[in-house]
Amino acid sequence: MARTPVDVRRRELIAAALRVVASRGLHEASTRAIVAEAGMSLASFHYAFESRDELIDRLILDVLATEEKAVLPADLEGRGLTELLTDGLTGYLEHLKAEPTREQAMLELTQHALRTRRPLAQQQYDQYLRIARESLTLAAAHSGSRWTVPLATAAHLLVALTDGLTLNWLVNRDDDASREAVRAAARAVASLAEPLPDDDETATSERRTRGAAS
Protein backbone atom coordinates (compact mmCIF):
# COMPACT_ATOMS: atom_id res chain seq x y z
CA MET A 1 0.00 0.00 0.00
CA ALA A 2 1.34 3.45 -0.95
CA ARG A 3 2.23 5.67 1.99
CA THR A 4 0.25 8.89 2.30
CA PRO A 5 2.54 11.89 1.65
CA VAL A 6 3.30 13.84 4.82
CA ASP A 7 1.91 17.11 3.42
CA VAL A 8 -1.42 15.40 2.74
CA ARG A 9 -1.48 14.05 6.30
CA ARG A 10 -0.75 17.50 7.66
CA ARG A 11 -3.63 19.04 5.71
CA GLU A 12 -6.02 16.31 6.87
CA LEU A 13 -4.97 16.69 10.49
CA ILE A 14 -5.28 20.48 10.33
CA ALA A 15 -8.78 20.16 8.89
CA ALA A 16 -9.69 17.62 11.58
CA ALA A 17 -8.31 19.87 14.34
CA LEU A 18 -10.37 22.77 13.01
CA ARG A 19 -13.55 20.69 13.12
CA VAL A 20 -12.87 19.46 16.66
CA VAL A 21 -12.03 22.93 18.03
CA ALA A 22 -15.06 24.53 16.36
CA SER A 23 -17.54 21.89 17.48
CA ARG A 24 -16.20 20.88 20.92
CA GLY A 25 -13.74 23.54 21.99
CA LEU A 26 -9.97 23.51 22.28
CA HIS A 27 -10.08 21.77 25.66
CA GLU A 28 -11.53 18.73 23.86
CA ALA A 29 -9.04 18.87 20.98
CA SER A 30 -6.58 16.31 22.34
CA THR A 31 -4.20 14.55 20.01
CA ARG A 32 -6.35 11.41 20.31
CA ALA A 33 -9.53 13.33 19.45
CA ILE A 34 -7.89 14.92 16.42
CA VAL A 35 -6.54 11.66 15.00
CA ALA A 36 -9.92 9.99 15.60
CA GLU A 37 -11.61 12.81 13.67
CA ALA A 38 -9.07 12.42 10.87
CA GLY A 39 -9.34 8.61 10.86
CA MET A 40 -5.63 8.21 11.53
CA SER A 41 -3.42 6.58 14.12
CA LEU A 42 -1.28 8.33 16.72
CA ALA A 43 1.77 7.15 14.82
CA SER A 44 0.49 8.97 11.75
CA PHE A 45 0.08 12.14 13.80
CA HIS A 46 3.64 12.05 15.11
CA TYR A 47 4.92 11.39 11.60
CA ALA A 48 3.34 14.70 10.52
CA PHE A 49 3.74 16.88 13.66
CA GLU A 50 6.02 16.84 16.68
CA SER A 51 3.27 18.01 19.05
CA ARG A 52 -0.27 19.30 19.28
CA ASP A 53 1.11 22.82 19.80
CA GLU A 54 2.87 22.63 16.44
CA LEU A 55 -0.39 21.55 14.81
CA ILE A 56 -2.32 24.41 16.44
CA ASP A 57 0.30 26.93 15.30
CA ARG A 58 0.01 25.63 11.74
CA LEU A 59 -3.80 25.72 11.95
CA ILE A 60 -3.74 29.41 12.86
CA LEU A 61 -1.37 30.25 9.99
CA ASP A 62 -3.50 28.33 7.49
CA VAL A 63 -6.70 30.09 8.55
CA LEU A 64 -4.97 33.48 8.36
CA ALA A 65 -3.71 32.74 4.84
CA THR A 66 -7.25 31.91 3.74
CA GLU A 67 -8.58 35.12 5.28
CA GLU A 68 -5.89 37.21 3.58
CA LYS A 69 -7.01 35.98 0.16
CA ALA A 70 -10.63 36.74 1.01
CA VAL A 71 -10.09 40.43 1.89
CA LEU A 72 -8.20 41.48 -1.26
CA PRO A 73 -10.60 42.76 -3.96
CA ALA A 74 -10.01 41.26 -7.40
CA ASP A 75 -10.56 44.57 -9.24
CA LEU A 76 -8.54 47.48 -7.85
CA GLU A 77 -8.17 49.99 -10.65
CA GLY A 78 -10.35 53.08 -10.93
CA ARG A 79 -12.15 52.60 -7.63
CA GLY A 80 -12.47 54.92 -4.67
CA LEU A 81 -11.07 54.18 -1.24
CA THR A 82 -14.46 53.63 0.43
CA GLU A 83 -15.46 51.27 -2.38
CA LEU A 84 -12.25 49.26 -2.07
CA LEU A 85 -12.60 49.01 1.70
CA THR A 86 -16.25 47.97 1.35
CA ASP A 87 -15.29 45.28 -1.15
CA GLY A 88 -12.53 43.98 1.11
CA LEU A 89 -14.77 43.80 4.18
CA THR A 90 -17.59 42.28 2.13
CA GLY A 91 -15.18 39.62 0.91
CA TYR A 92 -14.30 38.83 4.50
CA LEU A 93 -17.99 38.69 5.49
CA GLU A 94 -18.75 36.25 2.66
CA HIS A 95 -15.78 34.14 3.75
CA LEU A 96 -17.13 34.16 7.31
CA LYS A 97 -20.63 33.17 6.16
CA ALA A 98 -19.28 30.36 4.00
CA GLU A 99 -17.16 28.80 6.76
CA PRO A 100 -18.21 30.10 10.18
CA THR A 101 -16.52 27.17 11.92
CA ARG A 102 -13.14 28.61 10.98
CA GLU A 103 -13.78 31.83 12.85
CA GLN A 104 -15.39 30.03 15.78
CA ALA A 105 -12.22 27.99 16.05
CA MET A 106 -10.02 31.08 15.83
CA LEU A 107 -11.98 32.78 18.63
CA GLU A 108 -11.54 29.67 20.76
CA LEU A 109 -7.83 29.56 20.00
CA THR A 110 -7.38 33.23 20.88
CA GLN A 111 -9.11 32.85 24.24
CA HIS A 112 -7.08 29.74 25.04
CA ALA A 113 -3.83 31.45 24.07
CA LEU A 114 -4.60 34.47 26.25
CA ARG A 115 -4.87 32.12 29.22
CA THR A 116 -2.02 29.74 28.52
CA ARG A 117 0.21 30.89 25.62
CA ARG A 118 -0.05 34.66 25.35
CA PRO A 119 2.74 34.92 22.72
CA LEU A 120 0.59 32.75 20.41
CA ALA A 121 -2.31 35.21 20.73
CA GLN A 122 0.11 38.07 20.03
CA GLN A 123 1.41 36.26 16.96
CA GLN A 124 -2.14 35.79 15.72
CA TYR A 125 -2.95 39.49 16.06
CA ASP A 126 0.39 40.53 14.60
CA GLN A 127 -0.68 38.65 11.48
CA TYR A 128 -4.11 40.33 11.50
CA LEU A 129 -2.41 43.72 11.73
CA ARG A 130 0.02 42.84 8.93
CA ILE A 131 -2.87 41.89 6.66
CA ALA A 132 -4.69 45.11 7.59
CA ARG A 133 -1.62 47.29 6.92
CA GLU A 134 -1.00 45.68 3.54
CA SER A 135 -4.67 45.96 2.55
CA LEU A 136 -4.83 49.63 3.58
CA THR A 137 -1.59 50.45 1.77
CA LEU A 138 -2.86 48.79 -1.39
CA ALA A 139 -6.26 50.49 -1.20
CA ALA A 140 -4.70 53.92 -0.68
CA ALA A 141 -2.22 53.46 -3.52
CA HIS A 142 -4.90 52.40 -6.02
CA SER A 143 -7.40 55.10 -5.01
CA GLY A 144 -4.96 58.02 -5.01
CA SER A 145 -5.25 58.55 -1.27
CA ARG A 146 -2.98 58.97 1.72
CA TRP A 147 -3.60 58.26 5.39
CA THR A 148 -3.88 61.26 7.72
CA VAL A 149 -3.12 59.08 10.76
CA PRO A 150 -0.27 56.60 11.21
CA LEU A 151 -0.89 53.46 9.17
CA ALA A 152 -0.67 51.40 12.36
CA THR A 153 -3.60 53.37 13.84
CA ALA A 154 -5.79 52.75 10.79
CA ALA A 155 -4.81 49.06 10.82
CA HIS A 156 -5.72 48.69 14.52
CA LEU A 157 -9.11 50.27 13.81
CA LEU A 158 -9.73 47.94 10.86
CA VAL A 159 -8.87 44.88 12.94
CA ALA A 160 -11.11 46.06 15.79
CA LEU A 161 -14.02 46.62 13.40
CA THR A 162 -13.47 43.21 11.81
CA ASP A 163 -13.44 41.55 15.24
CA GLY A 164 -16.78 43.18 16.06
CA LEU A 165 -18.25 42.22 12.69
CA THR A 166 -17.16 38.62 13.22
CA LEU A 167 -18.62 38.17 16.68
CA ASN A 168 -21.82 40.04 15.83
CA TRP A 169 -22.51 37.86 12.79
CA LEU A 170 -21.65 34.62 14.59
CA VAL A 171 -24.13 35.49 17.34
CA ASN A 172 -26.98 37.03 15.30
CA ARG A 173 -26.48 35.62 11.76
CA ASP A 174 -28.10 38.82 10.45
CA ASP A 175 -26.72 39.24 6.92
CA ASP A 176 -28.48 42.54 6.17
CA ALA A 177 -27.33 44.18 9.40
CA SER A 178 -23.78 42.94 8.80
CA ARG A 179 -23.70 44.36 5.28
CA GLU A 180 -24.84 47.73 6.66
CA ALA A 181 -22.13 47.50 9.30
CA VAL A 182 -19.55 46.75 6.59
CA ARG A 183 -20.51 49.88 4.68
CA ALA A 184 -20.37 52.00 7.83
CA ALA A 185 -17.01 50.51 8.81
CA ALA A 186 -15.59 51.24 5.36
CA ARG A 187 -16.73 54.87 5.58
CA ALA A 188 -15.24 55.20 9.08
CA VAL A 189 -11.84 53.91 8.01
CA ALA A 190 -11.88 55.90 4.74
CA SER A 191 -12.52 59.10 6.75
CA LEU A 192 -8.96 58.75 8.08
CA ALA A 193 -7.55 59.37 4.58
CA GLU A 194 -7.51 62.23 2.12
CA PRO A 195 -6.92 62.51 -1.65
CA LEU A 196 -3.34 62.88 -2.75
CA PRO A 197 -2.34 66.27 -4.19
CA ASP A 198 -2.24 66.17 -7.99
CA ASP A 199 1.57 65.95 -8.17
CA ASP A 200 1.70 63.12 -5.61
CA GLU A 201 -1.13 61.27 -7.36
CA THR A 202 0.71 61.43 -10.69
CA ALA A 203 3.90 60.08 -9.12
CA THR A 204 1.97 57.29 -7.42
CA SER A 205 0.25 56.35 -10.69
CA GLU A 206 3.60 56.21 -12.48
CA ARG A 207 5.07 53.96 -9.76
CA ARG A 208 2.10 51.60 -10.03
CA THR A 209 2.48 51.49 -13.81
CA ARG A 210 6.21 50.73 -13.59
CA GLY A 211 5.54 48.06 -10.99
CA ALA A 212 2.92 46.37 -13.19
CA ALA A 213 5.26 46.40 -16.19
CA SER A 214 8.27 44.93 -14.33
N, C-alpha and C positions, 0 to 999 in steps of 0.2 A: 504494500500500500504506500502511495506517495505521501511524503511528509508535508504537512501544511506549512507554507512559508511563514517565517516569524512575523513579517509585517502584516499578513492576513490575520494571524492570531491576535496581534496587538489591536488591530481595528475591531475585531469581534469582541475582545475583552473590554475595550473602551466603550463600545456600544452597550454591552451588557451592564457595565458599571453605571452608565448613565441611566439605564432603565431602573436599576435597583435603587439608586439614590433618589430618583424622581418619584418612584412609587412607594418606597418604604423608609426613606431617609438615610443619611450617611451612617448613622449608628448601626443600621442593619446591613450595610454594604461591606461585610467581611469578605476576605478572600474566598472562602468557601461559598458564600452566597453568590459572588460574582461568577465563579467558574461554573456553578450549578446553572445560573441564568444563561451562560454562554454554551452550556453543554460540553464542557471541557473537564479535564482532570487538573488537580493541583500541580502536577508535574508540567503540564502544558502552560499553566500560569507562570511558573518560575522559569520556564524556558523563554518567555516573552518579557517578563518584568522581574526586577530584583525584589520589589516590595509593593504593597498596596499603595504606599505614598507615591512611589514613582508612577503608578498607574493613574492616581488622582491628579498628579501634576500634568500628565500628558492629556488627560481628559479636559482639564481647564484650557490648555493651549489649543486643543482641537476645537472646542466650542467657540473660543475667541476668534479663531481663524475663520470659522463659518460666519460669525457675526460681522466680521470686517468686510467680507464679500457682500453681505446683505446691505450694508449702509452706503455703499458707493454707487451713485447713480450711473446708469449706462451712458446717458447722453448729457454731456457737460457743456458743450459749446452754446453760446448765445442765450444763456439763461441767467436770471437774476439770482442774487444770493438767497433771498427768502425761498424762492422756488427750489433751488438746489438743496437747501436745508430741509425743506418739506419733503422732497423726494427721498433724501437719505433717511429721515426718520420714518417715513412711510414704508420704505424698504425694510427697516428694522421691525416695524410693527407687523408687517406681513410675515416676516421670518418668525416672529414670536407666535403669531396665530397658527402658523403651520406646524410648529414644533414646540408647544408650550412646555413639554417635559424638560427640554434643554435648560430653559431659564429657571424652572423650578429646581432643577438639580444645581444650577449655579448659585441660586440663593441659599440653598442648603449648604453648599460647599463654603460659601463666604461666611455664614454664621459659625460653622464648625471651625474654620480657620481662625476666626476672631477669638475663639475660646482656647484653641489648642496650638495653632501654628500661624500666629499673626503675620510672619513674613510672607506666607502663602497668600493671605488676603491682600497684602500690600502689592505683591507681584501681580495678582489678578487686576487690581485697580490701576496699577501702573500701565498695564496693557490697555485697559479701557481708555485711559487718558492719552496714550500714544495714538490709538485709533481716532480719538476725537480730535487731537491736534492735527493729524495728517488730513482728516476729512475737512476740517475748517480751513486749513492752508490751501487745499485743493479748491474748495468752494470759493474762497476769496480770490484766488488767482484767476479762475475761469469766469468770474462775474465782475472783474475790474474793481474789487473792493479792497479795503485794508481795515484791520482791526483797530479800534480806538482804545482798547484795553489790552493788557498782556495776553498773548495767545493762551497761556496756561490758565488764566482766569476764564476765558471763553470756553476752554475745554472742560474745566471743572463744572461750569454751569451746564454744558451739554450732557455730561455724564450724570449729573444730578437729575436733570429733566428726564433722561432716559431711564434711570432707576425708578423714578416715580411713575412713568408711563408703564413700565414693566409690571410693577406690583399692582397698580390700579387695574390693568387689563386682566392679570391673572386672577384677581379677586372678583371683579365685576363682569368680565367678558362682554363689555359694552363696546362694540366696534365703532359705532357712530360717535360716542363720547370720546373715544381714543383718537379718532381721526381729527376731531375738533381740537383736542389737546395737542396733537402733532402740529397742526397749523399755528396754534398759539405759541407753542414752544419755538417753532422756526422763526416766527416774527420777533420773539423776545431775544433770541440769540442774534438775529440779523440786525437788531437795533444797536448792537455793540460795534457795528462796522459803519464805514462811510465810503462813498465812491472815491476811487483814486483820482487825483488831479489828471488832466488830460495828458501831460507829459509823462507822468508815471504810468498811466494806463497804456500808452503807446509802447513804452519800454517793456512792460509786462507782457503785452501781446506779442512783441517781437521775440522775447525769451521763450514763450510758449511755442511759437512757430519753429524756432531753432531746435527746441527740445524734441518736437514731434518729427522733425526731419532727420535728426541724428540717429 
